[in-house]
Amino acid sequence: MSILIDTGVLYAYFNPFDAYHDTVKNLFDTYVFNDENVLFLFVNPTIVNLVQEDVLLVLDGDKDSVLRQIGLTNHLGAADAVNVSMASLYGRTYFT
């Protein structure tokens, strides 16, 4: 399974004071780290400063995905437009 995760999910997981920390930690502990199946976690290149190379893989877009991002930005906002276009490009589940 492959999942594209958003910045907020990472912040919630690593910040014990975040309102969603317990929920996200439980989700990861149960379905990500405790699963025998291989699971790949991906992030988009706009949050590369949070990436640990052994945990998260960075997906790069192409011309079509950038054009899709531009088209979606007014409707979704810039960050979600990037994630939706990247998830679409790579056929990944988008977890926000």
C-alpha positions as CSV (number, residue, x, y, z in Angstrom):
1,M,0.0,0.0,0.0
2,S,1.1,3.5,-0.7
3,I,-0.1,6.6,1.1
4,L,0.6,10.3,0.4
5,I,0.5,12.2,3.7
6,D,0.0,15.8,4.3
7,T,2.1,18.1,6.6
8,G,-0.6,18.3,9.2
9,V,-0.4,14.5,9.8
10,L,3.3,14.7,10.3
11,Y,3.0,17.6,12.7
12,A,0.3,15.8,14.7
13,Y,2.3,12.6,14.9
14,F,5.5,14.3,16.1
15,N,3.9,16.9,18.3
16,P,2.4,15.5,21.5
17,F,0.6,18.8,22.2
18,D,-1.3,18.7,18.9
19,A,-5.0,18.1,19.3
20,Y,-4.8,15.2,16.8
21,H,-1.6,13.6,18.2
22,D,-3.2,10.7,19.9
23,T,-5.5,9.9,17.0
24,V,-2.7,10.0,14.4
25,K,-0.3,8.1,16.7
26,N,-2.9,5.4,17.2
27,L,-3.6,5.3,13.5
28,F,0.1,4.9,12.6
29,D,0.8,2.5,15.4
30,T,-2.1,0.3,14.4
31,Y,-2.1,0.5,10.6
32,V,1.3,1.6,9.6
33,F,4.0,0.3,11.9
34,N,2.1,-2.8,13.1
35,D,1.1,-4.1,9.6
36,E,3.0,-7.0,8.0
37,N,2.4,-5.7,4.6
38,V,4.9,-3.3,3.1
39,L,3.6,0.3,3.3
40,F,5.2,3.2,1.6
41,L,4.7,6.8,3.0
42,F,5.1,9.6,0.5
43,V,5.2,13.4,0.8
44,N,5.1,16.1,-1.8
45,P,8.2,18.1,-2.4
46,T,6.8,21.2,-0.7
47,I,7.4,19.7,2.8
48,V,10.8,18.2,2.1
49,N,12.2,19.9,5.2
50,L,10.3,17.4,7.3
51,V,11.6,14.3,5.4
52,Q,13.7,11.6,7.0
53,E,15.0,9.6,4.0
54,D,14.5,6.3,5.6
55,V,10.9,6.9,6.5
56,L,9.3,9.1,3.8
57,L,9.8,9.1,0.0
58,V,9.5,12.4,-1.9
59,L,7.3,12.4,-5.1
60,D,8.2,14.8,-7.8
61,G,5.5,16.2,-10.2
62,D,5.6,16.8,-13.9
63,K,4.2,19.5,-16.2
64,D,0.7,18.0,-16.2
65,S,0.6,17.8,-12.4
66,V,1.7,21.4,-12.0
67,L,-1.0,22.5,-14.4
68,R,-3.5,20.5,-12.4
69,Q,-2.2,22.2,-9.2
70,I,-2.7,25.6,-10.7
71,G,-6.3,24.7,-11.7
72,L,-7.1,23.4,-8.3
73,T,-5.5,26.1,-6.2
74,N,-8.5,28.5,-6.1
75,H,-10.8,25.7,-5.1
76,L,-8.7,23.7,-2.6
77,G,-5.9,26.0,-1.6
78,A,-2.3,25.7,-2.6
79,A,-1.1,22.9,-0.3
80,D,-4.1,20.6,-0.9
81,A,-3.9,21.3,-4.7
82,V,-0.3,20.0,-4.7
83,N,-1.3,16.9,-2.7
84,V,-4.4,16.1,-4.8
85,S,-2.4,16.5,-8.1
86,M,0.5,14.3,-6.8
87,A,-1.9,11.6,-5.5
88,S,-3.6,11.6,-8.9
89,L,-0.3,11.5,-10.8
90,Y,1.0,8.5,-8.8
91,G,-2.3,6.8,-8.0
92,R,-1.7,7.1,-4.3
93,T,-4.2,7.4,-1.4
94,Y,-4.1,10.9,0.0
95,F,-4.3,11.1,3.8
96,T,-4.8,14.6,5.2
